[in-house]
Amino acid sequence: MGNVVLVHGAWSDGSIWQEVIGHLHEQGHQALAVQLPMTSLADDIAWTRRHIDALEGPVTLVGHSYGGTVISGAALEHPKVTSLVFVAGYVPGEGETIGMLSDKGAEMPGRVALRFAADGWSDVDPELFGDALAHDLPPRLARSLAAMQKPTHGACLAAPASAGAWHDLPCGYVLSAHDRILDPQLQRWFATRAGAVVTELPSSHLSPLSHPEGVAAAISAMLRPEEDSAS
């Protein structure tokens, strides 16, 4: 029916989409999860565009958290991308950084879990990971996610965004109402700024794992009718 490219956020990898992919496949969509290098925003955008180019036909691009910044840049002037879905994601304007945008929201308790090393790499304190990002997931799964997290270089978070593709494309936004690291009110502001169709879930930051069916439904709703008829 349609192509979906899924982009993970910081301190994560493509496996957070595993249940969402299952639901999308059941609905007849082709879904591909990107594994970002997490070395710089430019590298992550280039890697995402490579995956878009590998698919035939129109693409709905989905980004979780920091991945929202990646998809907004990767979709810019790309003829295959027809819609964007931000999942508890950042929706940056030109010149804005992750830090600048975070400061627009309330100080969230989960931020104390973030650790930044002198060499530029960062991670989430494994002891605090579950409470900060995944408090509605089983503790055993949260511990596994903490152990498997992918370090993220500060260059990803500090780089100013380019002009966002969200200005020109239909957008959906999946809002995590119980998020402890990205202010839900800031998420609502992102959605309003992008003119996005909002799906609100009673979720932690990791809604692709705690509410995969709801996330998949929000993605499916953004697939254009011509994508469905192309199947």
N, C-alpha and C positions, 0 to 999 in steps of 0.2 A: 504493500500500500504506500509506504513512504519511508524515506531514509532519515535516520536520527543519529547525530554524532553527539556523544556525551563526554563532557569535559569535567574532570574532578577539580577539587580545590587544593589549597595548601595542606601539607602534612597528611596527605591522603594519596590514593591512587585509583585506577579505574575500577577496582573491585567493588567500590561503594555502589556501583550501578548494577550489580549482578541481579538483584531481584527486579529492578526496574526493567532491565533487558528482558527478563523472562516474561513480564507482563506485556511489553511491547511486541515481542515475538508472537505471543498468543493472539494479538490483535492484527497480525499480519505485517507488521513493520520490520524493516531491517535496521538494526541498531549496532553501533560501533562505539566502543569506549576507548578514548585516547589515554595513553600513558605519557603524561607530560614529563619533560626533562627537569623542570623546576630549577633551571639555572638562570633564567632571565625571562622577563615578560616577552621580549622579542622572540626568544627561542621557543617559548610555549605557543605563541601565536603561529609561528612558522610551522611547527610540528602539527598543530591542529589543521591548518590549511592543507597540509600534505594529505591528511586523512579525508578531508572534504573532496579534494581533487581525485582521490582514488574511487569515489562512488559515482555511479551513473544516475543522473536525474536530480531533482531538487532535494534540498537538505534542510531539516529543522535542527538548529544548533542549540545545545543545552549546556548550561554551565552552573556548577555548584560553587558557592562561596567565591573565592578568588577566581575560579573558573569563569565567573560572569565577566570579569575584566578581559579574560582571554577570548571568549566568544565574541565580545563586542568589537575587539580588534580584528579577529580572524574573519568575521563576516563582512568587514568593511569593503565595499565595492566588489564582493565576490558574487558572481552571477548565479551560483548554485544555491546560495542560502536564501530561503524564502521566509523564515521566521526564527525568532529567538525565544528561549525559555530560560529564565533565571531562577535557580532553586536556592533560596536563602543566599542569593548572590549579590555581588557588587555590580552596580550599573554606573560606570564612571563617565564623566564628561571629559572633554579634551583638557589635558594637563593635570587632571586629578590623579592622586595616588591612593592606594589602599589606606594608608595612614591618615591622609587628609579626610577621606570619607568616613573612616571609623570615628574620627573626632567630632563629626557632626551628630553622632548618636550619644546615647547615655553610656556611662562607664559600666561595662558589663563584667560580672564576677568571673567569667571564664577566662578573661585575659591574663589573669595571674598565672595561668598554666603555660603561657608562651615563654620559650627560652631562646635567647639570641646569643650566639657564640661570637668570639672575636674574629673568626675567619669568615663571617657573613652568613653562615648557615644557621637555620633555626629549626626547632622542633617543639613538641608539646610534652610537658612533664608527664611521664607515664602514670604517675600516681594521681594526677589530677585530670587526666585525659577524659575519663568517663563522665565526671561531673561537669566538665567544661563543654564537651561536645556531644555526648551520647548518653545522657542520663535516663533516657527512655528505652535504651537497649538493654538486653540481658548483660549483667556484669561480666560474664565470661566472654561474650563477644566484644564488649568494650575493652577488656584487657588485651584481647587479641589484636584489635585495631591499634591500640597504643603500641604494642610490640612491633607491628608491621608498618607503622607510619613512615612516610617518605619525607626526609628532610627537605626544607624549602630554603632557597637562597634569598637573602634580603633584597637582592636586585629585582626579584619578582614583585615584591611588595612596595618598593620605593620608586619604581619606574613610572613616570607620568603617562597616562593613557593617551592614545590618539583620539581623534574624533570618533565617537561611538556609532556603530551601525544601528543601534537601537533607535536613532532618530528617524531612520528610513524604513524600518521593517516592523511588521506586527510582532508584538511581544506578549509573552505570558510570564507571570511571576508566581512562584510557589513560596508562600510566606510561612516561616516557622514561628508559630505564636509563642512557643516556650523556649526559644533560643536563648542560651546563656553567654554567647560570645559575639553575636551580631545582633544588635538592638532590633527587636521586631518593629519598632516605630520607624527606625531608619530604613528597614526593609520596605515598609509601606511607602515611605517617601521615595525610595528608588522606583517602586512600581508606579506611583503616581507620575513621577517625572518622565518615565518611559511610556506612559499611556498604556500600561500593560493590563491584561486580563488577570485578575488575582484569584488564586486558589489558596485559602488559608488552612493550614493543618496544625493540629495540636501537637507539635513536634519539637524535638531538640534540633540542633543545627544539622544533624545527619539524617534528615528526612528521607533521602533515598534508601536508607536501610530500615528506618523505623516505620515509614509510611510509603512503601514502594508502589502500592496500587494507586494511591492518591497522586503521587508524583507522575506515574505513567499516564494516568487519566488526563492530567493537566497538559502533558506533552502531546498526547493524541489530539487534544482539542485544538492545538495550534497547527496541526498539519493541514495544509491547504487542500481544498476539494480536488484540484487538479492533480495533487500528489496521489490521492486515493484512486482517481480514475486511471492513473498511469499504471496501476498494478495489473 
